[in-house]
Amino acid sequence: MEISVISVVIPLYNAKEYIGECLDSVLAQTFQNFEVIVVDDCSTDSSPAVVESYASKFDGRLRVMKTKKNSGGGGYIPRNIGLNLANGEYIFFADADDYLAKNALETLYNAATKNNADVVYTAAYYELNEENKFHVLRDEKGKKLQRKGGEDVADLVTDDPEKILNELFMEGGFQSPWTKFVRRDFLTDNELFFPEIVTGGDYIWSINVYSKAKRFLRLPVPLYFFRSYALSFSLRKERRPQKQVSFWVKAFVSWLKSLNALTTQNELLAKNPAWCYKASSDYFKYCLSWMSDEVLNRFYSKDTYEILLREFAKTNDSTALMVPFFFSALINREKLAVKIQKRVDKLEDEVTQQKKQIDTLTPQANRVKDLEGEVAKQKKQIDTLTPQANRVKDLEGEVAEQKKQIDTLTPQANRVKDLEGEVAEQKKQIDTLTPQANRV
C-alpha cells in the first residue's frame, strides 16, 4: 500500500453531532494523498459508530483506535497515540467538532514543501458561532498589520527560535495544535509529544515545538473552521463552587509544573524568564475565565488562597512562592468586577431615565398609530375605487376620440345643410310654377 504524504490525527470524545462533518471535510480535500487516524478516548455516545460508518468512503485510509481508559480531557494522549501510529511525511491535528476548508491540506503541503519548513503556522482561522455563521480571527501580529493597513504575507523564519517564541508569548500567537502543520520526523526526532495533563497541553506543546523549529513558516491564510461554542460547552461542566475552583486551580498548578519541567530542559526558555512569566499569567487568567462569576462571587477569596497554597505545596518546588502573585490576579479580577458592576449600574440608570421619557411620549405615539390606521383605511378605499376610476378614464378617452371625429365631419355637415336649403328653395319655386304649367 502506498504510504500517505499527510497523516490527519483526530482525537475523539463524545462528538457524534460533529464528527461526520469533520470527516466529510477531509474527504472533500483537493489533496487526496492522506490517511486519517481517529483515536477514541472512550466515548460514551455513538461517536465511534459514526466514524466506523465512514470506513468504506476512505478506501482503507481511515484507522480507528481507542484508548484503554479516558484520559481526562484535552485530547493529548489520543494525539500522542495518533502521532506514534502515523506514516505520513507531515502531521495535521484536527479536532472532532471542527472541520477544514477544501483546500486546507493542499495549501499547507505546498507551503511546507516549497519552503522546506519544519512547521507551517496558520496565523488566521474561521470561528463558528451557534448559528453556523463565521468570521476570521487573526493573531495579534495580523491584527496590528490590518489596523495599519499593511499586507499580511507569508514569512519564513530560519534558525531563530527566539523570534518565533517571542511572537508566541508576547504577541498573542495561536496555541492550538490545528494551527500547525508539522513534519513528522521533526516531531519524533525531537520527542515533541503532548504532556499528559488535564488542560493547557497544547500551549506547552507549542512552546516546545517553537523552541526546536529550524524553519518556521507563518502563513496568514484561514483554512480551519473552529467551533468555539462546542469548546465552551465541554469546559463549562456543572460543578459545585468549591469543586469548580479546585478543578481549575489544580489544572493550573499541573500546567505550571509541566512548564517548569520544560524550562529546566530548555536553555532558551531558562534565559528568558519574562516569557514564562507572561505565559503563566495568561494561562492563569484563562483558567479563571472558565470559572463563572457566580462561582467566584460565592466562593471566598480566603478559601481560594488556601486551595492555591495547598496545590502548590504538593509540587515540592519553588513554585509555591508564586502563590501571592497569582492570588493578586484574583484580587484584580474582583476589582475589575466591581468596576464593571458600577458601569452596569450606571447604564441601568440611563435605561430607566430613557423609559421615563418614553412614557411621556406614549400619548403622542398612540395618536400617531391612530393616524396611521386612518391612513391605511383610506388607502384601502382608494384601492377599491381604482377600477371604477380607470373605467371613467377609458370612457373620457372614447368621448374625446368621438369629438375629434365629429370635428372632422362639421364642414361636410354645414354643406349638406346649405344644399338642403337650396333644394327647399327650388321646391318652393317649382310649387309656384306648377299652376301656370298646368294652365299652359
HELIX and SHEET records of a PDB file:
HELIX    1   1 ILE A   19  LEU A   27  1                                   9    
HELIX    2   2 SER A   47  GLU A   52  1                                   6    
HELIX    3   3 ALA A   55  PHE A   58  5                                   4    
HELIX    4   4 TYR A   76  LEU A   85  1                                  10    
HELIX    5   5 ALA A  104  ASN A  115  1                                  12    
HELIX    6   6 GLU A  140  ARG A  147  1                                   8    
HELIX    7   7 PRO A  161  MET A  170  1                                  10    
HELIX    8   8 PRO A  177  THR A  179  5                                   3    
HELIX    9   9 ARG A  184  ASP A  189  1                                   6    
HELIX   10  10 GLY A  201  LYS A  212  1                                  12    
HELIX   11  11 SER A  228  LEU A  235  1                                   8    
HELIX   12  12 PRO A  241  GLN A  265  1                                  25    
HELIX   13  13 GLU A  267  ALA A  270  1                                   4    
HELIX   14  14 PRO A  273  SER A  289  1                                  17    
HELIX   15  15 ASP A  293  ARG A  298  1                                   6    
HELIX   16  16 SER A  301  ALA A  313  1                                  13    
HELIX   17  17 SER A  318  MET A  322  5                                   5    
HELIX   18  18 VAL A  323  ARG A  439  1                                 117    
SHEET    1   A 8 LEU A  62  LYS A  66  0                                        
SHEET    2   A 8 PHE A  34  ASP A  40  1                                        
SHEET    3   A 8 ILE A   6  LEU A  12  1                                        
SHEET    4   A 8 TYR A  90  PHE A  93  1                                        
SHEET    5   A 8 LYS A 180  ARG A 183 -1                                        
SHEET    6   A 8 VAL A 119  THR A 122 -1                                        
SHEET    7   A 8 ARG A 215  LEU A 219  1                                        
SHEET    8   A 8 ASP A 155  THR A 158 -1                                        
SHEET    1   B 4 TYR A  99  LEU A 100  0                                        
SHEET    2   B 4 TYR A 224  ARG A 227 -1                                        
SHEET    3   B 4 ALA A 124  LEU A 128  1                                        
SHEET    4   B 4 PHE A 134  ARG A 138 -1                                        
END                                                                             
